[in-house]
Amino acid sequence: MLKSSLSASAADLVIQVLTSALCDNRPLDRAYSLAFSGLKMAPQAQAEITQVAGDIMRRLNLYCFLANMTPEQVAQKGTLLLNVWHRFHKLDAPKFRYCEVLEDKTLESRIEQAKSDPALWDGCPQWLNDLGEQQLGDSWAAEREAMWQAPARYLRVNELKCDRDALAKRLSKEGVQTSEVDNVPTALKVESNSALFRTQAFKDGWFEQQDAGSQLVAAALDAKPGMRVIDACAGAGGKTLHLAAQMQGKGRLLAMDVEQWKLDNLKERARRAGAHNVETRIIASSKTIKRLKLTADRLLLDVPCSGLGVLKRNPDTKWRDTPERLQVLMDLQSHIIDSYSRMVKVGGLMVYATCSIIPQENREQVDKFLASHPNFRLLDDETITPANSGFDGFYLARIERIAE
């Protein structure tokens, strides 16, 4: 967290980011891009703004409660919110030209009230707290607390171009300090507030920014050189590129998605990474899947999900999502695993994965699939949780096709 107060101009940028996300309904990463567009800022100054805006979004209901305002009022009362945030963290408030101010006794009283409500103190909306308690029981409190902690930054070394030691040494020369991550051999943790994407190492394709927990998902697929591998929900391709490195660039790696713009982004990232065995294909209809029946040695299904494992990194989603959307996503997950699993060869391996930590989207979906598909068997599964790992939260299940 900050060691000193934001300047009034930096605080104004935080308010701009929050207004863009909360009032204009933009994703938080897009709100940052718009706020920083055209500005020449030192990496440290930009990092401070993202730290404060991110912390406020992770515990938005708490800070709004302390400021006696609603999130929708951030455009009008943003200075009050920033004033309260600074005082809550024992910092002097920014020197705004004008700012409505809460009296110290009022703020202290509201802090004591908030402490008596654990969900509020942890920045958790009621719908999510109810779901977490129902799905995770006694373990939910620890996960809820972990989700308001600031996320660490992790890199995945691109083993097509270098190894972890070489990357760490090169980044150190460029002013980026890192440390190794236990039990994730492709990961480095970033220890400094550095502009990663300005480094020559990034431009040369030596690394991608990717959570350490996410790196465990592609690793579980155990892709080998020469295999035919399909990443059927590839998105922008972070895990696709990891698979390409596992395959040492040898074999056929097919990245598929229903949105062409994501695949276009993947093509650019693959060029930078030197992942020349990546082929992209849009899923235009069910025929796209049928044509690939029984062709894949390995299949990754990183299915659309609630994202409830990555809320500390994408906190804006918990203020937009509803329980009703979860059922829509679960129906989609069931459809994908039922339909896309036909691409796996007999003896081939499929990994079903989400960035959620709730059983409804994870083991319950796998059990449902296996009950109606006796030609598959579960080898093992794992839930990576923020409380237990410090990483983002993920689920992965390794499933083998044993008959046609």
C-alpha positions as CSV (number, residue, x, y, z in Angstrom):
1,M,0.0,0.0,0.0
2,L,1.0,3.7,-0.3
3,K,3.6,5.1,2.0
4,S,2.5,8.7,1.4
5,S,-0.6,10.5,0.1
6,L,-1.7,10.9,-3.5
7,S,-1.4,14.3,-5.0
8,A,-4.7,16.0,-5.8
9,S,-4.0,15.4,-9.6
10,A,-3.3,11.7,-9.0
11,A,-6.4,11.4,-6.8
12,D,-8.4,13.0,-9.6
13,L,-7.2,10.3,-12.0
14,V,-8.3,7.6,-9.5
15,I,-11.8,9.2,-9.5
16,Q,-11.7,9.3,-13.3
17,V,-11.0,5.5,-13.3
18,L,-13.7,4.7,-10.8
19,T,-16.3,6.9,-12.6
20,S,-15.5,5.1,-15.9
21,A,-15.9,1.7,-14.3
22,L,-18.9,2.4,-12.0
23,C,-20.9,5.0,-13.9
24,D,-19.9,4.2,-17.5
25,N,-19.8,0.4,-16.9
26,R,-16.4,-0.1,-18.5
27,P,-14.2,-3.0,-17.5
28,L,-11.5,-1.8,-15.1
29,D,-8.6,-2.5,-17.4
30,R,-10.3,-0.4,-20.1
31,A,-10.9,2.4,-17.5
32,Y,-7.2,2.4,-16.7
33,S,-6.3,2.6,-20.4
34,L,-8.6,5.6,-21.0
35,A,-7.3,7.4,-17.9
36,F,-3.6,7.0,-18.8
37,S,-4.1,7.6,-22.6
38,G,-1.8,10.4,-23.8
39,L,-0.2,10.9,-20.4
40,K,3.6,10.6,-19.8
41,M,3.8,9.1,-16.4
42,A,6.6,7.4,-14.5
43,P,5.8,3.7,-13.8
44,Q,5.8,4.4,-10.0
45,A,3.2,7.2,-10.4
46,Q,1.0,5.0,-12.6
47,A,1.4,2.1,-10.2
48,E,0.2,4.2,-7.2
49,I,-3.0,5.1,-9.1
50,T,-3.8,1.5,-10.0
51,Q,-3.0,0.4,-6.4
52,V,-5.5,2.9,-4.9
53,A,-8.2,2.4,-7.6
54,G,-7.8,-1.4,-7.3
55,D,-8.0,-1.4,-3.5
56,I,-11.2,0.8,-3.6
57,M,-12.8,-1.6,-6.2
58,R,-11.9,-4.7,-4.1
59,R,-13.7,-3.3,-1.1
60,L,-16.0,-0.8,-2.8
61,N,-19.0,-1.4,-0.5
62,L,-16.9,-0.9,2.6
63,Y,-15.4,2.4,1.5
64,C,-18.7,3.7,0.2
65,F,-20.3,2.7,3.6
66,L,-17.6,4.7,5.4
67,A,-18.1,7.7,3.2
68,N,-21.9,7.4,3.5
69,M,-22.4,7.3,-0.3
70,T,-23.4,4.9,-3.1
71,P,-21.0,3.7,-5.8
72,E,-23.2,5.6,-8.4
73,Q,-22.3,8.8,-6.6
74,V,-18.5,8.5,-7.3
75,A,-18.6,11.2,-10.0
76,Q,-20.1,13.7,-7.6
77,K,-18.5,12.6,-4.3
78,G,-15.2,11.1,-5.5
79,T,-13.2,13.6,-3.4
80,L,-15.1,12.5,-0.3
81,L,-14.4,8.8,-1.1
82,L,-10.6,9.5,-1.6
83,N,-10.6,11.6,1.6
84,V,-12.1,8.7,3.5
85,W,-9.8,6.1,1.9
86,H,-6.7,8.0,2.9
87,R,-7.8,8.5,6.5
88,F,-8.8,4.9,6.8
89,H,-5.2,4.0,5.8
90,K,-3.7,6.5,8.2
91,L,-2.6,8.9,5.5
92,D,-3.1,12.6,5.1
93,A,-5.9,13.4,2.7
94,P,-5.1,14.9,-0.7
95,K,-5.3,18.7,-0.9
96,F,-8.4,19.0,-3.1
97,R,-9.7,22.5,-3.9
98,Y,-13.0,21.5,-2.5
99,C,-14.0,18.3,-0.6
100,E,-16.9,17.3,1.5
101,V,-15.4,15.9,4.7
102,L,-16.7,13.4,7.3
103,E,-16.0,14.3,11.0
104,D,-13.4,12.1,12.7
105,K,-16.0,10.8,15.2
106,T,-18.4,9.9,12.4
107,L,-15.8,8.1,10.5
108,E,-14.6,6.2,13.6
109,S,-18.1,5.2,14.4
110,R,-18.8,3.9,10.8
111,I,-15.5,1.9,10.9
112,E,-16.6,0.2,14.1
113,Q,-20.0,-0.6,12.6
114,A,-18.3,-2.1,9.5
115,K,-16.1,-4.3,11.7
116,S,-19.2,-6.1,13.0
117,D,-20.1,-7.2,9.5
118,P,-17.4,-9.5,8.1
119,A,-18.7,-9.6,4.6
120,L,-18.8,-5.8,4.4
121,W,-15.3,-5.5,6.0
122,D,-14.0,-7.9,3.3
123,G,-15.7,-5.9,0.5
124,C,-18.1,-8.7,-0.4
125,P,-21.6,-8.0,-1.9
126,Q,-24.4,-9.9,-0.2
127,W,-25.2,-12.2,-3.2
128,L,-21.6,-13.4,-3.4
129,N,-21.4,-13.9,0.4
130,D,-24.5,-16.0,0.3
131,L,-23.2,-18.1,-2.6
132,G,-19.8,-18.5,-1.0
133,E,-21.2,-19.7,2.3
134,Q,-23.5,-22.1,0.5
135,Q,-20.8,-23.6,-1.7
136,L,-17.7,-23.5,0.5
137,G,-19.0,-23.5,4.0
138,D,-16.4,-22.9,6.7
139,S,-13.6,-22.3,4.2
140,W,-15.4,-19.3,2.6
141,A,-14.3,-16.8,5.2
142,A,-10.7,-17.3,4.5
143,E,-11.3,-17.1,0.7
144,R,-13.4,-14.0,1.1
145,E,-10.6,-12.3,3.0
146,A,-8.0,-13.3,0.5
147,M,-10.0,-11.8,-2.4
148,W,-9.6,-8.3,-1.2
149,Q,-5.8,-8.5,-1.0
150,A,-3.8,-6.8,-3.8
151,P,-2.8,-9.4,-6.4
152,A,0.9,-10.1,-7.0
153,R,2.3,-9.8,-10.5
154,Y,3.6,-13.0,-12.1
155,L,5.5,-13.7,-15.3
156,R,5.6,-16.9,-17.3
157,V,9.0,-17.5,-18.9
158,N,8.7,-18.3,-22.6
159,E,10.8,-21.5,-22.8
160,L,10.8,-21.2,-26.6
161,K,13.3,-18.4,-26.2
162,C,15.0,-18.6,-22.8
163,D,14.9,-20.2,-19.3
164,R,13.8,-18.8,-16.0
165,D,17.4,-17.9,-14.8
166,A,18.2,-16.1,-18.1
167,L,14.9,-14.1,-17.9
168,A,15.5,-13.1,-14.3
169,K,19.0,-11.9,-15.1
170,R,17.9,-9.9,-18.1
171,L,15.0,-8.3,-16.3
172,S,17.3,-7.3,-13.5
173,K,19.5,-5.4,-15.9
174,E,16.4,-3.6,-17.1
175,G,15.4,-2.6,-13.6
176,V,12.8,-5.3,-12.9
177,Q,13.4,-7.3,-9.7
178,T,11.9,-10.8,-9.6
179,S,11.9,-13.9,-7.4
180,E,11.3,-17.6,-8.2
181,V,7.9,-19.2,-7.4
182,D,8.0,-22.5,-5.5
183,N,6.4,-25.4,-7.4
184,V,5.7,-23.4,-10.5
185,P,8.9,-23.8,-12.6
186,T,7.8,-21.4,-15.3
187,A,6.9,-18.5,-13.0
188,L,8.6,-15.4,-11.7
189,K,7.1,-13.1,-9.2
190,V,7.6,-9.4,-9.9
191,E,8.9,-7.6,-6.8
192,S,9.2,-4.1,-8.1
193,N,6.8,-1.5,-9.5
194,S,8.2,-1.7,-13.0
195,A,6.8,-1.1,-16.5
196,L,7.0,-4.6,-17.7
197,F,5.7,-4.0,-21.2
198,R,8.3,-1.3,-21.9
199,T,11.1,-3.8,-21.4
200,Q,13.1,-5.1,-24.3
201,A,12.7,-8.6,-22.8
202,F,8.9,-8.3,-23.3
203,K,9.3,-6.9,-26.8
204,D,11.6,-9.8,-27.7
205,G,8.9,-12.3,-26.5
206,W,10.8,-13.7,-23.5
207,F,7.8,-13.6,-21.2
208,E,4.1,-13.1,-20.8
209,Q,2.4,-11.7,-17.7
210,Q,0.3,-14.6,-16.3
211,D,-0.7,-15.6,-12.8
212,A,1.2,-18.5,-11.3
213,G,-2.0,-20.4,-10.7
214,S,-3.0,-20.0,-14.3
215,Q,0.3,-21.5,-15.4
216,L,-0.6,-24.7,-13.5
217,V,-3.6,-25.3,-15.8
218,A,-1.7,-25.6,-19.0
219,A,1.0,-27.6,-17.3
220,A,-1.6,-30.2,-16.2
221,L,-2.3,-31.0,-19.9
222,D,1.2,-32.4,-20.3
223,A,1.5,-31.5,-24.0
224,K,4.4,-33.1,-25.8
225,P,6.4,-32.2,-28.9
226,G,4.7,-33.7,-32.0
227,M,1.2,-34.0,-30.5
228,R,-2.0,-32.6,-31.9
229,V,-3.2,-30.3,-29.2
230,I,-6.4,-28.2,-29.2
231,D,-7.1,-25.2,-27.0
232,A,-10.8,-24.9,-27.7
233,C,-11.6,-21.8,-25.6
234,A,-8.4,-20.0,-26.3
235,G,-9.4,-16.4,-25.9
236,A,-6.4,-14.1,-26.3
237,G,-4.2,-17.2,-25.9
238,G,-2.2,-17.0,-22.7
239,K,-2.5,-20.7,-22.1
240,T,-2.1,-21.5,-25.8
241,L,1.3,-19.9,-25.8
242,H,2.2,-21.9,-22.7
243,L,1.2,-25.1,-24.5
244,A,3.3,-24.1,-27.5
245,A,6.4,-23.8,-25.3
246,Q,5.6,-27.2,-23.7
247,M,5.5,-28.7,-27.3
248,Q,8.9,-27.0,-28.1
249,G,7.1,-25.5,-31.1
250,K,6.8,-29.0,-32.6
251,G,3.5,-30.6,-33.6
252,R,0.1,-29.0,-34.3
253,L,-1.5,-26.6,-31.8
254,L,-5.0,-25.4,-32.8
255,A,-6.4,-22.4,-30.9
256,M,-10.1,-22.0,-31.2
257,D,-12.6,-19.4,-30.0
258,V,-16.0,-18.0,-30.9
259,E,-14.7,-14.4,-31.2
260,Q,-12.3,-13.6,-34.0
261,W,-10.8,-10.5,-32.4
262,K,-9.4,-12.6,-29.6
263,L,-7.8,-14.9,-32.1
264,D,-6.4,-12.0,-34.0
265,N,-4.7,-10.8,-30.8
266,L,-3.4,-14.3,-30.2
267,K,-1.7,-14.3,-33.7
268,E,0.2,-11.2,-32.8
269,R,1.3,-12.6,-29.4
270,A,2.3,-15.9,-31.0
271,R,4.5,-14.0,-33.5
272,R,6.3,-12.2,-30.7
273,A,6.7,-15.5,-28.7
274,G,8.0,-17.4,-31.7
275,A,5.2,-19.9,-31.3
276,H,5.1,-20.9,-35.0
277,N,3.1,-24.1,-34.5
278,V,0.0,-22.2,-33.4
279,E,-3.0,-22.2,-35.9
280,T,-6.2,-20.3,-35.1
281,R,-9.7,-21.2,-36.1
282,I,-13.0,-19.5,-35.4
283,I,-15.8,-21.8,-34.1
284,A,-18.4,-20.7,-36.6
285,S,-20.9,-23.5,-35.8
286,S,-21.2,-27.0,-34.3
287,K,-19.8,-28.3,-37.6
288,T,-16.4,-26.9,-36.7
289,I,-16.3,-29.2,-33.7
290,K,-17.7,-32.2,-35.5
291,R,-15.0,-32.1,-38.2
292,L,-12.4,-32.5,-35.5
293,K,-13.9,-35.6,-33.9
294,L,-11.3,-38.0,-32.3
295,T,-8.4,-35.9,-33.6
296,A,-6.8,-34.5,-30.4
297,D,-4.1,-36.0,-28.3
298,R,-4.7,-33.2,-25.8
299,L,-7.7,-30.9,-25.4
300,L,-7.9,-27.9,-23.1
301,L,-11.3,-26.6,-22.2
302,D,-10.8,-23.4,-20.2
303,V,-14.5,-22.7,-20.2
304,P,-16.3,-19.4,-19.6
305,C,-17.1,-19.0,-15.9
306,S,-18.0,-16.6,-13.2
307,G,-14.4,-15.6,-12.5
308,L,-14.9,-15.9,-8.8
309,G,-11.4,-17.1,-8.4
310,V,-9.8,-14.0,-9.9
311,L,-11.8,-11.2,-8.1
312,K,-8.8,-9.6,-6.5
313,R,-7.4,-9.1,-10.1
314,N,-10.8,-8.2,-11.6
315,P,-12.8,-6.8,-8.7
316,D,-15.2,-4.8,-10.9
317,T,-17.0,-8.0,-11.9
318,K,-18.4,-8.7,-8.5
319,W,-20.3,-5.4,-8.6
320,R,-21.9,-6.2,-12.0
321,D,-22.6,-9.9,-11.7
322,T,-25.8,-11.5,-10.3
323,P,-26.7,-15.0,-9.2
324,E,-28.9,-15.3,-12.4
325,R,-25.9,-15.0,-14.6
326,L,-24.2,-17.9,-12.9
327,Q,-26.9,-20.3,-14.1
328,V,-26.4,-19.1,-17.7
329,L,-22.7,-19.8,-17.4
330,M,-23.2,-23.2,-16.0
331,D,-25.5,-24.2,-18.8
332,L,-22.8,-23.0,-21.3
333,Q,-20.1,-25.0,-19.4
334,S,-22.2,-28.2,-19.7
335,H,-22.8,-27.6,-23.4
336,I,-19.1,-27.0,-24.1
337,I,-17.8,-30.1,-22.2
338,D,-20.5,-32.3,-23.8
339,S,-19.9,-31.1,-27.3
340,Y,-16.2,-30.3,-27.4
341,S,-15.1,-33.5,-25.7
342,R,-15.8,-35.4,-28.9
343,M,-12.5,-34.0,-30.3
344,V,-10.4,-36.2,-27.9
345,K,-8.8,-39.4,-29.2
346,V,-9.2,-42.7,-27.4
347,G,-6.3,-42.6,-24.9
348,G,-6.2,-38.8,-25.2
349,L,-6.4,-36.4,-22.3
350,M,-8.8,-33.5,-21.7
351,V,-8.4,-30.8,-19.0
352,Y,-11.6,-29.0,-18.0
353,A,-10.7,-25.7,-16.2
354,T,-12.3,-22.6,-14.8
355,C,-11.1,-19.5,-13.0
356,S,-13.7,-20.2,-10.3
357,I,-13.5,-21.9,-6.9
358,I,-17.1,-22.9,-6.4
359,P,-18.0,-26.6,-6.8
360,Q,-21.1,-25.8,-9.0
361,E,-18.9,-24.7,-11.8
362,N,-16.1,-27.3,-11.1
363,R,-16.4,-30.8,-9.7
364,E,-20.2,-30.9,-10.0
365,Q,-19.9,-30.1,-13.7
366,V,-17.3,-32.9,-14.1
367,D,-19.3,-35.4,-12.2
368,K,-22.4,-34.6,-14.3
369,F,-20.4,-35.1,-17.5
370,L,-18.9,-38.4,-16.4
371,A,-22.3,-39.7,-15.3
372,S,-23.5,-39.4,-18.9
373,H,-20.2,-40.2,-20.6
374,P,-18.9,-43.6,-19.4
375,N,-16.3,-43.5,-22.2
376,F,-14.3,-41.0,-20.1
377,R,-12.7,-41.3,-16.7
378,L,-11.4,-38.8,-14.2
379,L,-7.7,-39.1,-13.4
380,D,-7.5,-36.3,-10.8
381,D,-8.6,-32.8,-10.1
382,E,-7.4,-29.8,-8.1
383,T,-8.8,-26.5,-6.8
384,I,-6.2,-23.7,-6.5
385,T,-7.6,-21.1,-4.1
386,P,-6.4,-17.6,-3.2
387,A,-6.4,-18.4,0.5
388,N,-4.3,-21.6,0.1
389,S,-1.9,-20.5,-2.6
390,G,-1.7,-16.7,-2.7
391,F,-2.4,-17.0,-6.4
392,D,-5.6,-16.4,-8.3
393,G,-8.2,-19.2,-8.0
394,F,-8.5,-21.9,-10.5
395,Y,-10.0,-25.4,-10.9
396,L,-8.6,-28.1,-13.2
397,A,-9.7,-31.7,-13.9
398,R,-7.7,-34.2,-16.0
399,I,-10.1,-36.5,-17.8
400,E,-9.0,-39.4,-20.1
401,R,-11.1,-40.9,-23.0
402,I,-11.0,-44.6,-22.5
403,A,-13.3,-45.7,-25.3
404,E,-14.9,-44.2,-28.5
